[in-house]
Every structure is written in structure tokens, then in C-alpha cells.
Amino acid sequence: MSLQQGTDDISTYYTKLKSIWEELSGYKPTLPCTCGSLQQLQTHIESEYVMSFLMGLNDSFSQI
């Protein structure tokens, strides 16, 4: 998935991404887990979201 900030302000850009992430999560059901792997998976997914957000920022934020 690739979404760029473009002319949107940070808040609008984040809101668009969050909406997409929420929709996508509806297509990926989580199975019951008692081993603790679900927390690791959630942490990995959140890291992916952060990377997607940062990679889509305008070049003016390249120092982040």
C-alpha cells in the first residue's frame, strides 16, 4: 500500500491512512491465541503502519 501526503496536512494524511488501515484490518481476522504470538503480531503490524506513514510524508519531513 502506498499513499503519499501530497498537499494534505499531517492530520488529514494520517486520517486517510488510519481509515485504510481500519478497513484492511476487517479483512484480516485474528484467531484466538493463548501463546502470546498475537501481541507480537500486533506490534509488527503497528511498526508497519509507522513505516507507511513516515515513507509517505513529503520531502520537507526528510529529517525525521
KEPAKOL-191906 format. One record per residue (C-alpha): y, x, z; residue number from 1; residue in one letter. Coordinates in Angstrom, 3 decimals. Last residue first. Layout:
BEGIN
{atom {Y,X,Z},NUM,'a'}
...
END
This chain:
BEGIN
{atom {12.652,12.670,10.637},64,'i'}
{atom {14.862,14.977,8.545},63,'q'}
{atom {14.069,13.044,5.360},62,'s'}
{atom {15.946,9.974,6.603},61,'f'}
{atom {18.559,10.103,3.827},60,'s'}
{atom {15.600,10.278,1.441},59,'d'}
{atom {14.979,6.560,1.926},58,'n'}
{atom {12.127,5.471,4.166},57,'l'}
{atom {8.791,4.506,2.626},56,'g'}
{atom {6.891,7.516,3.955},55,'m'}
{atom {8.036,6.790,7.509},54,'l'}
{atom {6.842,3.178,7.490},53,'f'}
{atom {3.503,3.990,5.871},52,'s'}
{atom {2.959,6.827,8.372},51,'m'}
{atom {3.717,4.522,11.304},50,'v'}
{atom {1.348,1.879,9.937},49,'y'}
{atom {-1.438,4.449,9.509},48,'e'}
{atom {-0.965,5.528,13.122},47,'s'}
{atom {-1.261,1.877,14.186},46,'e'}
{atom {-4.539,1.590,12.271},45,'i'}
{atom {-5.918,4.702,13.984},44,'h'}
{atom {-4.972,3.392,17.442},43,'t'}
{atom {-6.616,0.053,16.625},42,'q'}
{atom {-9.805,1.830,15.529},41,'l'}
{atom {-9.898,3.870,18.726},40,'q'}
{atom {-9.432,0.699,20.772},39,'q'}
{atom {-12.274,-0.976,18.856},38,'l'}
{atom {-14.512,2.001,19.497},37,'s'}
{atom {-14.616,1.289,23.224},36,'g'}
{atom {-18.367,0.618,23.368},35,'c'}
{atom {-18.221,-3.107,24.159},34,'t'}
{atom {-17.317,-4.376,20.710},33,'c'}
{atom {-16.921,-7.846,19.238},32,'p'}
{atom {-16.185,-7.698,15.514},31,'l'}
{atom {-12.704,-7.421,14.149},30,'t'}
{atom {-11.703,-9.491,11.136},29,'p'}
{atom {-9.963,-7.637,8.324},28,'k'}
{atom {-8.372,-10.229,6.026},27,'y'}
{atom {-6.042,-11.527,8.734},26,'g'}
{atom {-4.961,-7.935,9.365},25,'s'}
{atom {-3.567,-7.854,5.827},24,'l'}
{atom {-1.156,-10.697,6.564},23,'e'}
{atom {0.064,-9.025,9.741},22,'e'}
{atom {0.539,-5.709,7.948},21,'w'}
{atom {2.491,-7.394,5.131},20,'i'}
{atom {4.815,-9.136,7.594},19,'s'}
{atom {5.280,-5.903,9.518},18,'k'}
{atom {6.246,-4.107,6.315},17,'l'}
{atom {8.870,-6.710,5.429},16,'k'}
{atom {10.266,-6.675,8.978},15,'t'}
{atom {10.424,-2.868,8.938},14,'y'}
{atom {12.457,-2.862,5.699},13,'y'}
{atom {14.784,-5.553,7.030},12,'t'}
{atom {15.393,-3.633,10.259},11,'s'}
{atom {15.875,-0.294,8.520},10,'i'}
{atom {18.492,-1.646,6.105},9,'d'}
{atom {17.285,-2.655,2.678},8,'d'}
{atom {18.655,-0.888,-0.414},7,'t'}
{atom {15.324,0.734,-1.278},6,'g'}
{atom {13.102,0.884,1.789},5,'q'}
{atom {9.987,1.550,-0.256},4,'q'}
{atom {6.707,-0.301,-0.010},3,'l'}
{atom {3.412,1.343,-0.882},2,'s'}
{atom {0.000,0.000,0.000},1,'m'}
END
